[in-house]
């Protein structure tokens, strides 16, 4: 969990707790803004987490791609001493 998402979740829970506490003493109309703030912070928290997860997916794909490139390069580095045979070209069929 990133620092920003942790802070957002903490403020969300704190504002919800304050809002519920204030509901015991005041009416809903007077406490509505605190509860709305809590919901808004929760929505921002979910949005930030989805962006972080999306960014991690892209990074994972990039590292996987790099890993595959490294593996193929290592395979054919020493062509003289290995049993390397290049793939045969497929012939086109004549009509």
Secondary structure as GFF3:
##gff-version 3
##sequence-region A 1 95
A	DSSP	alpha_helix	3	23	.	.	.	ID=ss1
A	DSSP	alpha_helix	28	75	.	.	.	ID=ss2
###
